[in-house]
Amino acid sequence: MGQILEGATVVSHGSRLGFGYYRAGKLTHHFLWRVGRAGLVPVALPAIEGRLVGHQVVFDDQHVLVAWQSVLNGRLKAFVALIDASGRVLGSASGHPDDSPLLTSTSGFALAGGRVLRATERGVLSVVVDASALLPGSLFVDAEPFVSEGCELLPGPGGSLYVVTEERITQLCLEGE
């Protein structure tokens, strides 16, 4: 792929896409790559400001969802974005973690065919893109006994979802929306 900045570069990958960034001073350069295609594609995301305290990337075949939290001047700031395989940012949300259920932590996201899902204490939340903003959508409250903030969500067959906690793995079938 090329040279990287040692100790300042983070990369993650799925089966068809990869995503990464490097930081040098106040500069952050985000990029993605596609399996079987040469070159890195720049992604227009804001710089990560301050000290990074959490970072998560999830993939499906055509999308990347990236979430991070950072601390700057004692204030916690969160960011999440959905990116397509061409490197276009489809939607994003940012602010303090109390501003939105999408920002409370960097974990608990899943991507399935471009559909963004988020584990919350109240159930599984679908995430919608509206005018390039990521917003809370439908809440599947029947999933509440099986999910919690920070659990891992993995796409399953037929649109199902696996919920992974330290104690168990549960398969959920979400209907509606």
C-alpha positions in Angstrom: 0.0 0.0 0.0 2.9 2.4 0.6 4.8 3.9 3.4 3.1 4.9 6.6 3.9 7.1 9.5 5.2 4.7 12.1 3.3 4.9 15.4 0.8 7.4 13.9 -1.2 5.3 11.5 -4.2 3.1 12.2 -5.7 0.7 9.6 -8.8 -1.6 9.8 -10.2 -3.9 7.1 -13.3 -5.8 6.2 -13.6 -8.4 3.5 -13.8 -5.9 0.6 -12.8 -2.5 2.1 -10.2 -1.1 4.3 -10.1 2.2 6.2 -7.3 4.0 7.9 -5.9 7.3 9.0 -2.7 8.9 10.1 -2.1 11.8 12.4 0.8 14.2 12.4 0.4 17.2 14.7 -3.0 18.8 14.0 -3.3 17.0 10.6 -5.4 13.9 10.2 -5.5 12.1 6.8 -8.3 9.6 6.4 -8.3 7.1 3.5 -9.9 3.9 2.3 -8.9 1.1 -0.1 -10.8 -1.5 -2.0 -9.6 -5.1 -2.3 -8.4 -5.8 -5.8 -7.9 -2.2 -6.7 -4.7 -0.2 -6.5 -4.4 3.0 -4.5 -5.8 4.8 -1.5 -8.9 6.9 -1.7 -8.9 10.1 0.4 -12.0 10.4 2.7 -13.1 14.0 3.7 -13.6 13.6 7.4 -12.7 16.2 10.0 -9.3 16.1 11.8 -9.3 14.1 15.1 -8.7 16.9 17.7 -7.0 16.3 21.0 -6.3 12.9 22.6 -8.1 9.9 21.0 -9.8 7.9 23.7 -11.9 5.5 21.6 -12.1 4.4 18.0 -14.1 1.8 16.1 -14.6 0.9 12.4 -17.2 -1.6 11.1 -17.7 -2.7 7.5 -20.1 -4.3 5.1 -19.2 -5.0 1.4 -19.9 -1.4 0.2 -19.7 0.8 3.4 -17.5 1.8 6.3 -18.8 3.2 9.5 -16.1 5.0 11.6 -16.7 6.3 15.2 -14.2 8.0 17.5 -14.2 9.9 20.7 -11.5 12.4 21.7 -10.7 14.8 24.6 -9.7 18.3 23.9 -9.3 20.9 26.7 -11.0 18.5 29.1 -14.1 18.1 26.9 -15.2 14.8 25.4 -16.2 15.0 21.7 -17.7 12.2 19.7 -17.9 11.6 15.9 -19.5 9.0 13.7 -19.7 8.8 9.9 -21.0 6.4 7.2 -18.8 6.2 4.1 -19.5 4.4 0.8 -17.0 2.4 -1.2 -16.0 5.4 -3.4 -14.9 7.3 -0.3 -18.0 9.6 -0.2 -19.3 10.5 3.3 -23.0 9.7 3.2 -23.7 11.1 6.6 -22.2 12.0 10.0 -22.9 13.1 13.5 -20.7 14.9 16.0 -20.9 16.5 19.4 -20.9 15.6 23.1 -21.8 11.9 23.9 -24.9 13.1 25.7 -26.2 14.9 22.5 -27.3 11.7 20.8 -27.6 7.9 21.3 -25.3 7.6 18.3 -22.5 9.3 20.2 -22.5 7.6 23.6 -19.6 5.3 22.7 -17.6 4.0 19.8 -18.8 0.4 20.2 -22.1 -1.3 19.5 -22.4 -0.5 15.8 -23.2 -2.9 13.0 -23.5 -2.5 9.2 -25.5 -4.8 7.0 -26.1 -3.8 3.4 -25.7 -0.1 4.2 -28.1 -0.4 7.1 -26.6 1.0 10.3 -27.7 -0.5 13.6 -26.6 0.6 17.2 -26.9 -1.3 20.5 -28.3 0.9 23.2 -29.6 0.3 26.8 -33.2 0.6 25.4 -32.9 -1.8 22.4 -31.4 -1.9 18.9 -31.5 1.5 17.2 -31.6 1.9 13.4 -29.7 4.9 12.1 -30.9 6.9 9.2 -29.1 9.3 6.8 -31.0 12.5 6.3 -29.4 15.4 4.3 -25.9 14.1 5.1 -26.7 13.8 8.8 -26.8 10.5 10.7 -29.9 10.5 12.9 -31.6 8.0 15.3 -34.3 6.1 13.5 -36.6 3.3 14.7 -35.9 1.7 18.0 -36.4 -2.1 18.3 -37.4 -2.2 22.0 -38.1 -6.0 21.9 -34.3 -6.4 21.7 -33.7 -4.6 25.0 -33.3 -7.7 27.1 -30.5 -8.9 24.8 -28.5 -5.8 24.1 -26.7 -3.2 26.2 -24.4 -0.3 25.5 -21.0 -1.6 24.4 -22.0 -5.1 23.3 -20.9 -6.2 19.9 -23.3 -6.5 17.0 -22.6 -8.7 14.0 -24.7 -9.1 10.9 -26.2 -12.5 10.5 -28.0 -14.4 7.7 -31.3 -13.2 6.4 -31.0 -9.8 7.9 -30.6 -11.2 11.4 -28.2 -9.8 14.0 -25.9 -11.5 16.4 -25.5 -9.8 19.8 -22.2 -10.7 21.5 -21.6 -10.1 25.2 -19.2 -11.6 27.6 -21.8 -14.1 28.8 -23.6 -15.1 25.6 -24.2 -14.9 21.8 -27.8 -14.3 20.8 -29.3 -14.2 17.3 -32.0 -11.5 16.8 -34.4 -11.2 13.9 -35.4 -7.6 13.5 -38.6 -6.8 11.7 -40.2 -3.5 10.9 -38.8 -0.1 10.2 
